[in-house]
């Protein structure tokens, strides 16, 4: 229930992730540029560990994407993108996530047994937090 410009303002403020994603303890910009293609952030996780990701796509009010480049997680690669579409006075936010875990076949088994379920819950928490934050700030 907010226009794409307002949703974009939140998603593109890289050091604000800890304000609406319940799985993030702290987020901070780690690149000279704060908000543009190539900007990077480090996020410390509530459950322990951390990751760094950079902005790999930047189309204001339309699309933003992130690509993992360093982490303590068992992840070989991860990219997630967000597309914003104006919808009945609000904004529809779609996420696409592509990832591969380390450890080959063992990583694939871990993904099937537990990682995918945990990440699905994390994505739902992220979207609930994003909605609440955008609509109340």
MORA-V967731 format. One record per residue. N is the residue number from 1. RES is the residue in one letter. PSI is psi as a letter, one per 30 degrees, with the letter a starting at -180 (NA if undefined). D_CENTER is the distance of its C-alpha to the mean C-alpha in Angstrom with 2 decimals. Layout:
BEGIN
n->N res->RES psi->PSI d_center->D_CENTER
n->N res->RES psi->PSI d_center->D_CENTER
END
This chain:
BEGIN
n->1 res->X psi->h d_center->19.83
n->2 res->X psi->l d_center->18.99
n->3 res->X psi->l d_center->19.43
n->4 res->X psi->e d_center->16.81
n->5 res->X psi->e d_center->17.73
n->6 res->X psi->e d_center->16.73
n->7 res->X psi->e d_center->13.33
n->8 res->X psi->e d_center->12.84
n->9 res->X psi->e d_center->14.20
n->10 res->X psi->e d_center->11.57
n->11 res->X psi->e d_center->8.41
n->12 res->X psi->f d_center->10.51
n->13 res->X psi->j d_center->11.60
n->14 res->X psi->e d_center->9.60
n->15 res->X psi->g d_center->11.52
n->16 res->X psi->f d_center->11.03
n->17 res->X psi->e d_center->7.87
n->18 res->X psi->f d_center->10.65
n->19 res->X psi->f d_center->12.55
n->20 res->X psi->f d_center->10.77
n->21 res->X psi->j d_center->8.62
n->22 res->X psi->f d_center->11.73
n->23 res->X psi->f d_center->10.65
n->24 res->X psi->k d_center->10.06
n->25 res->X psi->e d_center->13.55
n->26 res->X psi->k d_center->13.19
n->27 res->X psi->k d_center->11.10
n->28 res->X psi->k d_center->13.29
n->29 res->X psi->k d_center->13.80
n->30 res->X psi->g d_center->15.76
n->31 res->X psi->l d_center->17.03
n->32 res->X psi->e d_center->19.98
n->33 res->X psi->k d_center->18.22
n->34 res->X psi->e d_center->15.81
n->35 res->X psi->i d_center->14.54
n->36 res->X psi->l d_center->15.25
n->37 res->X psi->k d_center->14.97
n->38 res->X psi->f d_center->15.01
n->39 res->X psi->l d_center->13.75
n->40 res->X psi->l d_center->12.07
n->41 res->X psi->l d_center->10.70
n->42 res->X psi->k d_center->11.49
n->43 res->X psi->k d_center->10.03
n->44 res->X psi->k d_center->12.72
n->45 res->X psi->k d_center->12.28
n->46 res->X psi->e d_center->14.67
n->47 res->X psi->g d_center->16.19
n->48 res->X psi->l d_center->16.86
n->49 res->X psi->l d_center->15.61
n->50 res->X psi->l d_center->13.08
n->51 res->X psi->l d_center->10.98
n->52 res->X psi->k d_center->10.96
n->53 res->X psi->l d_center->9.03
n->54 res->X psi->l d_center->10.55
n->55 res->X psi->k d_center->10.27
n->56 res->X psi->f d_center->12.07
n->57 res->X psi->k d_center->12.72
n->58 res->X psi->j d_center->13.65
n->59 res->X psi->j d_center->15.83
n->60 res->X psi->k d_center->16.17
n->61 res->X psi->g d_center->16.00
n->62 res->X psi->e d_center->15.26
n->63 res->X psi->k d_center->12.42
n->64 res->X psi->k d_center->9.59
n->65 res->X psi->l d_center->8.15
n->66 res->X psi->k d_center->6.97
n->67 res->X psi->k d_center->9.33
n->68 res->X psi->k d_center->9.98
n->69 res->X psi->f d_center->13.43
n->70 res->X psi->k d_center->14.52
n->71 res->X psi->l d_center->14.03
n->72 res->X psi->g d_center->16.28
n->73 res->X psi->l d_center->14.88
n->74 res->X psi->h d_center->17.01
n->75 res->X psi->k d_center->14.70
n->76 res->X psi->e d_center->16.48
n->77 res->X psi->l d_center->13.81
n->78 res->X psi->k d_center->10.30
n->79 res->X psi->k d_center->8.90
n->80 res->X psi->k d_center->6.46
n->81 res->X psi->l d_center->7.73
n->82 res->X psi->k d_center->8.34
n->83 res->X psi->k d_center->12.06
n->84 res->X psi->k d_center->13.88
n->85 res->X psi->k d_center->17.44
n->86 res->X psi->k d_center->20.09
n->87 res->X psi->j d_center->21.50
n->88 res->X psi->h d_center->24.54
n->89 res->X psi->f d_center->24.01
n->90 res->X psi->a d_center->20.32
n->91 res->X psi->k d_center->17.16
n->92 res->X psi->k d_center->15.84
n->93 res->X psi->k d_center->12.10
n->94 res->X psi->k d_center->11.57
n->95 res->X psi->k d_center->8.76
n->96 res->X psi->k d_center->10.04
n->97 res->X psi->k d_center->9.08
n->98 res->X psi->k d_center->11.79
n->99 res->X psi->l d_center->12.62
n->100 res->X psi->k d_center->15.88
n->101 res->X psi->l d_center->17.03
n->102 res->X psi->l d_center->19.78
n->103 res->X psi->g d_center->23.31
n->104 res->X psi->b d_center->24.22
n->105 res->X psi->e d_center->25.82
n->106 res->X psi->e d_center->25.22
n->107 res->X psi->e d_center->21.44
n->108 res->X psi->e d_center->21.77
n->109 res->X psi->e d_center->23.82
n->110 res->X psi->e d_center->21.44
n->111 res->X psi->e d_center->18.66
n->112 res->X psi->e d_center->21.14
n->113 res->X psi->e d_center->22.50
n->114 res->X psi->e d_center->19.64
n->115 res->X psi->e d_center->16.23
n->116 res->X psi->e d_center->15.36
n->117 res->X psi->e d_center->16.61
n->118 res->X psi->e d_center->14.74
n->119 res->X psi->e d_center->11.31
n->120 res->X psi->e d_center->12.52
n->121 res->X psi->e d_center->13.38
n->122 res->X psi->e d_center->10.07
n->123 res->X psi->e d_center->8.43
n->124 res->X psi->e d_center->11.55
n->125 res->X psi->e d_center->11.29
n->126 res->X psi->e d_center->7.93
n->127 res->X psi->e d_center->9.74
n->128 res->X psi->e d_center->12.93
n->129 res->X psi->e d_center->11.84
n->130 res->X psi->e d_center->10.44
n->131 res->X psi->e d_center->13.76
n->132 res->X psi->e d_center->15.85
n->133 res->X psi->e d_center->14.66
n->134 res->X psi->e d_center->15.05
n->135 res->X psi->f d_center->18.34
n->136 res->X psi->f d_center->19.84
n->137 res->X psi->NA d_center->19.26
END
